[in-house]
Amino acid sequence: MSTENALVVFEGKNIRRLWHKKEWHFSIIDIVAVLTDSSIPKRYWSDLKAKLLEEGFEPYDKIVQLKMPAEDGKLRETDSANTETMLRLIQSIPSKKAEPFKQWLAQVGYERIQEIENPELAQDRAKEYYELKGYPKEWIDKRLRGIAIRQELTDEWKSRGVEEQKDFVILTNEISKATFGKTVGEYKQFKGIKKPNQNLRDHMTDWELILNMVGEKATTDITIAKDTKGLLKLKQTAKEGGNIAKNTRKELDQKIGKSIISKENYLHLEKKKKKELK
């Protein structure tokens, strides 16, 4: 699963999730934080596990540890559960938010199933998300096309032996380094994007999005043409795909007399949205 949908929001608070074994798994710590407003949600969750054992519910049978982005941006294992298990856990948390959260969680869990059956729904939801944030229509069209190309690439990587999230990061960085001369992390720093949960692509200009698409589409087609398998060989095809985008970028830079790699971002839209919510 790409990071495009790795976060969902309930009442202004982020909840991490991961598509695992054909269903969503949610970070239990994040949900505890939302429902309890606890200053130490990890301790609350530890106490709750002991309470669940007393009630005859064995949480370890239902809970899996999955790697999700931590506050420092690194992937770290965290206790996670699917929708069914989360609904059971919520029953043991006294909270006024419990009932509306149950309805929200069930809906969010079901949406992915709907999107698999009808991929257009995912695009419609993404489009609505960007429209509400205030992104220009022309930019949204490119962003959505980029999401589709990215999904095609990650599906191809998965079919060729890539399973670990860190390997997807490695391959993505190969394309980014070849295309822009920067890893994803370096590019985010260049653009002043400080929060780990902020997606670099949401802050790219039109040309940056286009070049990103060229690099990823070229990588997909080269990978298929060469029937590349395994991480080491996939790194090479990722670099080759990125180089095609780099050549386009350099030629364009020469023609227009300036670099299209820009510090421009859409952070102002987030500030604007926060003001509107106040």
ZINORMO-V759065 format. One record per residue. N is the residue number from 1. RES is the residue in one small letter. SS is DSSP state (a for helix, b for strand, c for the rest). OMEGA is omega in whole degrees, 0 to 359 (NA if undefined). Layout:
n/res/ss/omega
N/RES/SS/OMEGA
N/RES/SS/OMEGA
//
This chain:
n/res/ss/omega
1/m/c/178
2/s/c/181
3/t/a/182
4/e/a/184
5/n/a/185
6/a/c/180
7/l/b/169
8/v/b/186
9/v/b/174
10/f/b/180
11/e/c/174
12/g/c/181
13/k/b/182
14/n/b/175
15/i/b/180
16/r/b/177
17/r/b/180
18/l/b/177
19/w/b/188
20/h/b/180
21/k/c/173
22/k/c/174
23/e/b/179
24/w/b/169
25/h/b/185
26/f/b/176
27/s/b/182
28/i/a/180
29/i/a/181
30/d/a/182
31/i/a/175
32/v/a/180
33/a/a/180
34/v/a/187
35/l/a/187
36/t/a/186
37/d/c/180
38/s/c/177
39/s/c/178
40/i/c/183
41/p/a/179
42/k/a/179
43/r/a/179
44/y/a/181
45/w/a/178
46/s/a/178
47/d/a/181
48/l/a/178
49/k/a/178
50/a/a/179
51/k/a/180
52/l/a/177
53/l/a/178
54/e/a/180
55/e/c/179
56/g/c/179
57/f/c/181
58/e/c/185
59/p/a/185
60/y/a/176
61/d/a/187
62/k/c/187
63/i/c/178
64/v/b/176
65/q/b/181
66/l/b/179
67/k/b/178
68/m/b/181
69/p/b/176
70/a/c/182
71/e/c/180
72/d/c/178
73/g/c/180
74/k/c/179
75/l/b/180
76/r/b/180
77/e/b/178
78/t/b/178
79/d/b/184
80/s/b/180
81/a/b/178
82/n/b/185
83/t/a/182
84/e/a/181
85/t/a/179
86/m/a/179
87/l/a/177
88/r/a/181
89/l/a/182
90/i/a/179
91/q/c/182
92/s/c/179
93/i/c/178
94/p/c/182
95/s/c/176
96/k/c/182
97/k/c/189
98/a/a/185
99/e/a/177
100/p/a/179
101/f/a/177
102/k/a/180
103/q/a/179
104/w/a/182
105/l/a/179
106/a/a/180
107/q/a/180
108/v/a/180
109/g/a/182
110/y/a/185
111/e/a/182
112/r/a/177
113/i/a/178
114/q/a/183
115/e/a/178
116/i/a/180
117/e/a/181
118/n/c/184
119/p/a/181
120/e/a/179
121/l/a/180
122/a/a/179
123/q/a/179
124/d/a/180
125/r/a/179
126/a/a/179
127/k/a/180
128/e/a/179
129/y/a/182
130/y/a/177
131/e/a/180
132/l/a/179
133/k/a/177
134/g/c/178
135/y/c/177
136/p/c/183
137/k/a/182
138/e/a/178
139/w/a/181
140/i/a/180
141/d/a/180
142/k/a/181
143/r/a/181
144/l/a/177
145/r/a/178
146/g/a/178
147/i/a/180
148/a/a/179
149/i/a/178
150/r/a/180
151/q/a/178
152/e/a/181
153/l/a/182
154/t/a/175
155/d/a/179
156/e/a/178
157/w/a/180
158/k/a/181
159/s/a/183
160/r/c/170
161/g/c/179
162/v/c/182
163/e/c/184
164/e/c/179
165/q/a/181
166/k/a/179
167/d/a/175
168/f/a/178
169/v/a/180
170/i/a/182
171/l/a/178
172/t/a/179
173/n/a/177
174/e/a/178
175/i/a/182
176/s/a/180
177/k/a/180
178/a/a/184
179/t/a/189
180/f/a/183
181/g/c/182
182/k/c/170
183/t/c/178
184/v/a/179
185/g/a/179
186/e/a/180
187/y/a/178
188/k/a/178
189/q/a/179
190/f/a/182
191/k/c/179
192/g/c/179
193/i/c/189
194/k/c/183
195/k/c/182
196/p/c/184
197/n/c/179
198/q/c/183
199/n/c/181
200/l/a/184
201/r/a/178
202/d/a/182
203/h/a/178
204/m/c/173
205/t/c/179
206/d/a/183
207/w/a/178
208/e/a/177
209/l/a/181
210/i/a/180
211/l/a/177
212/n/a/177
213/m/a/180
214/v/a/181
215/g/a/183
216/e/a/177
217/k/a/178
218/a/a/179
219/t/a/178
220/t/a/184
221/d/a/178
222/i/a/179
223/t/a/180
224/i/a/182
225/a/a/181
226/k/a/184
227/d/c/184
228/t/c/179
229/k/c/180
230/g/c/188
231/l/a/184
232/l/a/180
233/k/a/178
234/l/a/175
235/k/a/180
236/q/a/179
237/t/a/176
238/a/a/178
239/k/a/179
240/e/a/178
241/g/a/178
242/g/a/180
243/n/a/177
244/i/a/177
245/a/a/180
246/k/a/180
247/n/a/177
248/t/a/181
249/r/a/182
250/k/a/179
251/e/a/179
252/l/a/177
253/d/a/182
254/q/a/183
255/k/a/184
256/i/a/175
257/g/c/177
258/k/c/180
259/s/c/177
260/i/c/171
261/i/c/191
262/s/c/173
263/k/c/180
264/e/c/178
265/n/c/182
266/y/c/179
267/l/a/180
268/h/a/179
269/l/a/179
270/e/a/178
271/k/a/179
272/k/a/181
273/k/a/179
274/k/a/179
275/k/a/182
276/e/a/182
277/l/a/181
278/k/c/NA
//
